Amino acid sequence: MKGIFKITMMTMLMAMMAIGGVESQQLPQFS
């Protein structure tokens, strides 16, 4: 269970960082 939990947390963290990066890149284009 610990291994799966660790992988899930890392995946969620990477996804959040990727989404934040995309949003920060798109904001200047709209404005």
C-alpha distance matrix in Angstrom:
0.0 3.8 5.5 5.3 6.1 8.6 10.0 10.5 12.3 14.3 15.3 16.5 18.3 20.1 21.0 22.5 24.4 25.7 26.9 28.5 30.3 31.6 32.9 34.6 36.2 37.5 38.9 41.9 42.8 43.2 45.2
3.8 0.0 3.8 5.5 5.1 6.1 8.6 9.8 10.5 12.3 14.1 15.3 16.4 18.3 19.9 21.0 22.5 24.2 25.7 26.9 28.5 30.3 31.6 32.9 34.7 36.2 37.5 40.3 41.5 42.1 43.9
5.5 3.8 0.0 3.8 5.5 5.2 6.3 8.6 10.0 10.7 12.3 14.3 15.5 16.6 18.3 20.1 21.3 22.5 24.3 25.9 27.1 28.7 30.4 31.7 33.1 34.8 36.4 39.1 40.0 40.9 42.9
5.3 5.5 3.8 0.0 3.8 5.5 5.2 6.1 8.6 10.0 10.5 12.2 14.2 15.4 16.3 18.3 20.0 20.9 22.3 24.2 25.7 26.9 28.5 30.2 31.6 32.9 34.6 37.4 38.2 38.8 41.0
6.1 5.1 5.5 3.8 0.0 3.8 5.5 5.1 6.2 8.7 9.9 10.6 12.2 14.3 15.3 16.5 18.4 19.9 21.0 22.5 24.3 25.8 26.9 28.5 30.3 31.6 32.9 35.9 36.9 37.4 39.3
8.6 6.1 5.2 5.5 3.8 0.0 3.8 5.4 5.2 6.2 8.6 10.0 10.6 12.4 14.2 15.4 16.6 18.3 20.0 21.2 22.6 24.5 25.9 27.0 28.7 30.5 31.8 34.5 35.7 36.5 38.3
10.0 8.6 6.3 5.2 5.5 3.8 0.0 3.8 5.5 5.2 6.1 8.6 9.8 10.5 12.1 14.2 15.4 16.3 18.2 19.9 21.0 22.5 24.3 25.7 27.0 28.6 30.3 33.0 33.8 34.7 36.8
10.5 9.8 8.6 6.1 5.1 5.4 3.8 0.0 3.8 5.5 5.1 6.2 8.6 9.9 10.5 12.2 14.2 15.2 16.4 18.2 19.9 21.1 22.4 24.2 25.8 27.0 28.5 31.5 32.3 32.8 34.9
12.3 10.5 10.0 8.6 6.2 5.2 5.5 3.8 0.0 3.8 5.5 5.2 6.1 8.6 9.8 10.5 12.3 14.2 15.3 16.4 18.3 20.0 21.1 22.5 24.4 25.8 27.0 29.9 31.1 31.7 33.4
14.3 12.3 10.7 10.0 8.7 6.2 5.2 5.5 3.8 0.0 3.8 5.5 5.0 6.1 8.5 9.9 10.6 12.2 14.2 15.3 16.4 18.4 20.0 21.0 22.6 24.4 25.9 28.4 29.6 30.6 32.4
15.3 14.1 12.3 10.5 9.9 8.6 6.1 5.1 5.5 3.8 0.0 3.8 5.4 5.2 6.1 8.6 9.9 10.5 12.2 14.2 15.3 16.5 18.3 19.9 21.1 22.6 24.4 27.1 27.8 28.7 30.8
16.5 15.3 14.3 12.2 10.6 10.0 8.6 6.2 5.2 5.5 3.8 0.0 3.8 5.5 5.0 6.1 8.6 9.8 10.4 12.2 14.1 15.3 16.4 18.2 19.9 21.1 22.4 25.4 26.4 26.9 28.8
18.3 16.4 15.5 14.2 12.2 10.6 9.8 8.6 6.1 5.0 5.4 3.8 0.0 3.8 5.4 5.2 6.2 8.6 9.9 10.6 12.3 14.3 15.4 16.5 18.4 20.1 21.2 23.9 25.3 26.1 27.7
20.1 18.3 16.6 15.4 14.3 12.4 10.5 9.9 8.6 6.1 5.2 5.5 3.8 0.0 3.8 5.5 5.1 6.1 8.6 9.8 10.5 12.3 14.2 15.3 16.5 18.4 20.1 22.5 23.6 24.7 26.6
21.0 19.9 18.3 16.3 15.3 14.2 12.1 10.5 9.8 8.5 6.1 5.0 5.4 3.8 0.0 3.8 5.4 5.0 6.1 8.5 9.8 10.6 12.3 14.2 15.4 16.6 18.4 21.2 21.9 22.6 24.8
22.5 21.0 20.1 18.3 16.5 15.4 14.2 12.2 10.5 9.9 8.6 6.1 5.2 5.5 3.8 0.0 3.8 5.5 5.1 6.1 8.6 10.0 10.6 12.2 14.2 15.4 16.5 19.5 20.7 21.2 22.9
24.4 22.5 21.3 20.0 18.4 16.6 15.4 14.2 12.3 10.6 9.9 8.6 6.2 5.1 5.4 3.8 0.0 3.8 5.5 5.1 6.1 8.7 9.9 10.5 12.3 14.3 15.5 17.9 19.4 20.5 22.0
25.7 24.2 22.5 20.9 19.9 18.3 16.3 15.2 14.2 12.2 10.5 9.8 8.6 6.1 5.0 5.5 3.8 0.0 3.8 5.5 5.1 6.2 8.7 9.9 10.7 12.4 14.4 16.8 17.6 18.9 20.9
26.9 25.7 24.3 22.3 21.0 20.0 18.2 16.4 15.3 14.2 12.2 10.4 9.9 8.6 6.1 5.1 5.5 3.8 0.0 3.8 5.4 5.2 6.2 8.6 9.9 10.6 12.3 15.3 16.0 16.6 18.7
28.5 26.9 25.9 24.2 22.5 21.2 19.9 18.2 16.4 15.3 14.2 12.2 10.6 9.8 8.5 6.1 5.1 5.5 3.8 0.0 3.8 5.5 5.1 6.1 8.6 10.0 10.7 13.5 15.0 15.7 17.1
30.3 28.5 27.1 25.7 24.3 22.6 21.0 19.9 18.3 16.4 15.3 14.1 12.3 10.5 9.8 8.6 6.1 5.1 5.4 3.8 0.0 3.8 5.5 5.2 6.2 8.7 10.2 12.2 13.5 15.1 16.6
31.6 30.3 28.7 26.9 25.8 24.5 22.5 21.1 20.0 18.4 16.5 15.3 14.3 12.3 10.6 10.0 8.7 6.2 5.2 5.5 3.8 0.0 3.8 5.5 5.2 6.2 8.7 11.0 11.4 12.7 14.9
32.9 31.6 30.4 28.5 26.9 25.9 24.3 22.4 21.1 20.0 18.3 16.4 15.4 14.2 12.3 10.6 9.9 8.7 6.2 5.1 5.5 3.8 0.0 3.8 5.4 5.2 6.1 9.3 10.2 10.7 12.5
34.6 32.9 31.7 30.2 28.5 27.0 25.7 24.2 22.5 21.0 19.9 18.2 16.5 15.3 14.2 12.2 10.5 9.9 8.6 6.1 5.2 5.5 3.8 0.0 3.8 5.6 5.5 7.5 9.6 10.8 11.7
36.2 34.7 33.1 31.6 30.3 28.7 27.0 25.8 24.4 22.6 21.1 19.9 18.4 16.5 15.4 14.2 12.3 10.7 9.9 8.6 6.2 5.2 5.4 3.8 0.0 3.8 5.7 6.5 7.5 9.8 11.2
37.5 36.2 34.8 32.9 31.6 30.5 28.6 27.0 25.8 24.4 22.6 21.1 20.1 18.4 16.6 15.4 14.3 12.4 10.6 10.0 8.7 6.2 5.2 5.6 3.8 0.0 3.8 5.7 5.3 6.6 9.0
38.9 37.5 36.4 34.6 32.9 31.8 30.3 28.5 27.0 25.9 24.4 22.4 21.2 20.1 18.4 16.5 15.5 14.4 12.3 10.7 10.2 8.7 6.1 5.5 5.7 3.8 0.0 3.9 5.4 5.5 6.5
41.9 40.3 39.1 37.4 35.9 34.5 33.0 31.5 29.9 28.4 27.1 25.4 23.9 22.5 21.2 19.5 17.9 16.8 15.3 13.5 12.2 11.0 9.3 7.5 6.5 5.7 3.9 0.0 3.8 5.6 5.2
42.8 41.5 40.0 38.2 36.9 35.7 33.8 32.3 31.1 29.6 27.8 26.4 25.3 23.6 21.9 20.7 19.4 17.6 16.0 15.0 13.5 11.4 10.2 9.6 7.5 5.3 5.4 3.8 0.0 3.8 5.5
43.2 42.1 40.9 38.8 37.4 36.5 34.7 32.8 31.7 30.6 28.7 26.9 26.1 24.7 22.6 21.2 20.5 18.9 16.6 15.7 15.1 12.7 10.7 10.8 9.8 6.6 5.5 5.6 3.8 0.0 3.8
45.2 43.9 42.9 41.0 39.3 38.3 36.8 34.9 33.4 32.4 30.8 28.8 27.7 26.6 24.8 22.9 22.0 20.9 18.7 17.1 16.6 14.9 12.5 11.7 11.2 9.0 6.5 5.2 5.5 3.8 0.0
